[in-house]
């Protein structure tokens, strides 16, 4: 499998199968975010945040908000990145898992599925547009798989079924052909009105509080 389409072109190729929803453009200060994380971000992710923003896809996969490492409880990258880094193997094992592709080093999370899979970038290649997608699947013995495509191309191939097998544990999006994107602010607005964002029906859990 080749590295596929990257950058803004990858986001353009995704749009026919995943239409942006209301509330796009996170208005990210990329210079400040890059300084906070110590890395620059891939151009397809930056374009995705402008065209789509952060949010959910078909109640199956959540694209995390582009927030700094100090924002652990805001639906951002920090908590899932910490989880993934705890389970990312040592350098030699990570490189082996990637087929010797030179992906040793840290990982940075950009998505999470309803099955608790974490979608990440291994950040060791010098240019972020060369970062592959690494998937942490906690339910498997061999937990990590690495795919030599960018974030937007990964989503398109997931919907098209263009991997050898489904790369995530939840098969809702696998070969679905198209998905529905819902911005996180729209999700919150509907929930606040007592509406399930994905069904449009009254949320049966609206107003309920659960003890920790």
C-alpha positions as CSV (number, residue, x, y, z in Angstrom):
1,X,0.0,0.0,0.0
2,X,1.4,3.4,-1.0
3,X,1.4,6.5,1.1
4,X,-1.6,7.8,-0.8
5,X,-2.8,11.4,-1.0
6,X,-1.5,13.9,1.6
7,X,-2.2,17.5,2.6
8,X,-5.2,19.6,1.5
9,X,-5.7,17.2,-1.5
10,X,-6.5,14.4,1.0
11,X,-9.1,16.5,2.7
12,X,-10.6,17.4,-0.7
13,X,-10.7,13.7,-1.6
14,X,-12.5,13.0,1.7
15,X,-15.3,15.5,1.2
16,X,-17.4,13.5,-1.2
17,X,-17.8,10.7,1.3
18,X,-17.8,12.8,4.5
19,X,-19.6,16.1,4.2
20,X,-18.6,18.9,6.7
21,X,-21.2,19.8,9.3
22,X,-22.1,23.1,11.0
23,X,-19.5,24.7,13.2
24,X,-16.4,24.1,11.2
25,X,-13.0,25.8,11.6
26,X,-11.5,25.5,15.1
27,X,-9.6,28.8,14.6
28,X,-6.4,27.1,15.8
29,X,-3.3,29.1,16.7
30,X,-1.0,26.5,15.1
31,X,2.2,28.2,16.1
32,X,1.2,28.2,19.8
33,X,-0.1,24.6,19.6
34,X,3.1,23.4,17.9
35,X,5.1,25.1,20.6
36,X,3.0,23.4,23.3
37,X,3.5,19.9,21.9
38,X,7.0,20.4,20.5
39,X,6.1,19.3,17.0
40,X,4.5,20.8,13.9
41,X,1.2,19.3,12.7
42,X,0.5,17.6,9.4
43,X,-1.1,19.8,6.7
44,X,-4.1,17.5,6.2
45,X,-4.9,17.7,9.9
46,X,-4.6,21.5,9.8
47,X,-6.9,21.6,6.7
48,X,-9.3,19.2,8.4
49,X,-9.6,21.5,11.4
50,X,-10.4,24.4,9.0
51,X,-13.0,22.5,6.9
52,X,-14.5,20.2,9.5
53,X,-13.3,21.1,12.9
54,X,-13.2,18.5,15.7
55,X,-16.2,16.2,16.2
56,X,-17.7,12.7,15.7
57,X,-18.2,10.5,12.6
58,X,-21.3,8.4,12.6
59,X,-21.3,8.0,16.4
60,X,-18.2,5.7,15.9
61,X,-15.1,7.8,15.8
62,X,-14.3,11.1,17.5
63,X,-11.7,13.5,16.0
64,X,-10.1,15.0,19.0
65,X,-10.0,18.8,19.6
66,X,-6.6,20.4,18.9
67,X,-5.7,21.4,22.4
68,X,-2.5,21.6,24.3
69,X,-1.0,18.9,26.7
70,X,-2.3,20.8,29.7
71,X,-6.0,20.4,28.7
72,X,-6.6,16.9,30.0
73,X,-10.4,17.0,30.4
74,X,-11.6,19.1,27.5
75,X,-12.1,16.5,24.8
76,X,-8.7,17.3,23.4
77,X,-5.5,15.3,22.6
78,X,-3.9,15.2,26.0
79,X,-5.6,12.3,27.8
80,X,-5.6,10.0,24.8
81,X,-2.0,10.9,24.0
82,X,-1.0,10.0,27.5
83,X,-2.8,6.7,27.2
84,X,-1.2,5.9,23.9
85,X,2.3,6.8,25.1
86,X,2.0,4.6,28.1
87,X,1.4,1.7,25.7
88,X,3.7,2.6,22.8
89,X,6.5,0.0,22.7
90,X,10.2,0.8,23.1
91,X,12.0,2.2,20.0
92,X,13.2,-1.1,18.6
93,X,9.8,-2.8,19.0
94,X,8.0,0.2,17.6
95,X,10.2,0.2,14.5
96,X,9.6,-3.5,14.1
97,X,5.8,-3.0,14.4
98,X,6.0,-0.4,11.6
99,X,7.9,-2.8,9.3
100,X,11.2,-1.0,9.8
101,X,9.6,2.2,8.6
102,X,11.5,4.4,11.1
103,X,8.6,5.3,13.3
104,X,10.4,5.1,16.6
105,X,9.8,7.8,19.2
106,X,6.7,9.4,20.6
107,X,3.1,9.3,19.5
108,X,0.4,12.0,19.4
109,X,-3.3,11.1,19.4
110,X,-5.8,12.6,17.0
111,X,-8.8,10.3,17.3
112,X,-10.6,7.7,19.4
113,X,-13.2,5.1,18.5
114,X,-16.2,3.9,20.5
115,X,-14.3,0.6,21.0
116,X,-11.5,2.6,22.8
117,X,-9.1,2.4,19.9
118,X,-6.7,5.4,19.8
119,X,-5.6,6.8,16.4
120,X,-2.2,8.4,16.6
121,X,0.7,9.7,14.6
122,X,4.2,8.4,15.4
123,X,6.1,11.7,15.3
124,X,9.6,10.7,14.6
125,X,9.9,11.3,10.8
126,X,11.2,14.8,10.4
127,X,8.4,16.2,8.3
128,X,4.9,15.8,9.7
129,X,3.4,15.2,6.3
130,X,5.3,11.9,6.3
131,X,3.8,10.7,9.6
132,X,1.8,7.4,9.2
133,X,-1.3,6.6,11.3
134,X,-0.8,4.2,14.2
135,X,-3.8,2.5,15.7
136,X,-3.8,1.3,19.3
137,X,-6.4,-1.5,19.7
138,X,-6.4,-2.4,23.4
139,X,-8.5,-5.6,22.8
140,X,-5.8,-7.3,20.8
141,X,-2.6,-9.0,21.9
142,X,-0.6,-7.3,19.2
143,X,-2.1,-3.9,20.0
144,X,-0.4,-1.6,17.5
145,X,-0.8,-1.4,13.7
146,X,0.9,1.3,11.6
147,X,-0.6,2.4,8.2
148,X,1.6,4.5,5.8
149,X,-1.1,7.1,5.0
150,X,-2.0,10.4,6.5
151,X,-5.0,11.1,8.8
152,X,-7.5,12.3,6.1
153,X,-6.5,9.5,3.7
154,X,-6.9,7.0,6.5
155,X,-10.5,8.1,7.1
156,X,-11.3,7.9,3.3
157,X,-9.8,4.4,3.0
158,X,-11.7,3.3,6.1
159,X,-15.0,4.4,4.6
160,X,-14.1,2.9,1.2
161,X,-12.8,-0.4,2.7
162,X,-9.4,0.0,1.0
163,X,-7.3,-1.6,3.7
164,X,-6.6,-5.4,3.7
165,X,-8.9,-5.6,6.8
166,X,-10.7,-3.2,9.0
167,X,-8.0,-1.2,10.9
168,X,-10.2,-0.4,13.9
169,X,-12.2,-2.6,16.3
170,X,-15.6,-0.9,15.6
171,X,-16.7,-1.8,12.1
172,X,-19.4,0.9,11.8
173,X,-17.3,2.9,9.3
174,X,-15.7,0.0,7.5
175,X,-16.8,-0.1,3.9
176,X,-19.7,2.2,4.8
177,X,-19.2,4.3,1.6
178,X,-19.9,7.5,3.4
179,X,-20.1,8.8,6.9
180,X,-21.8,11.6,8.8
181,X,-19.7,14.3,10.5
182,X,-21.0,16.2,13.5
183,X,-19.0,19.1,15.0
184,X,-18.5,18.8,18.8
185,X,-20.3,22.1,19.4
186,X,-23.3,20.8,17.5
187,X,-23.2,17.6,19.6
188,X,-23.1,19.6,22.8
189,X,-26.0,21.9,21.6
190,X,-28.3,19.0,20.8
191,X,-27.4,17.1,24.1
192,X,-28.2,20.3,26.0
193,X,-31.6,20.3,24.4
194,X,-32.2,16.7,25.5
195,X,-31.8,15.3,21.9
196,X,-29.6,12.4,20.9
197,X,-27.3,14.0,18.3
198,X,-27.1,10.9,16.2
199,X,-30.7,9.7,16.1
200,X,-32.6,13.0,16.5
201,X,-34.7,11.3,19.1
202,X,-35.1,12.4,22.8
203,X,-32.0,11.4,24.7
204,X,-33.0,8.8,27.3
205,X,-30.2,9.9,29.6
206,X,-30.9,13.6,29.5
207,X,-30.9,15.2,32.9
208,X,-29.6,12.1,34.6
209,X,-26.6,12.4,36.9
210,X,-24.3,9.5,37.7
211,X,-22.2,9.2,40.8
212,X,-18.5,8.8,40.2
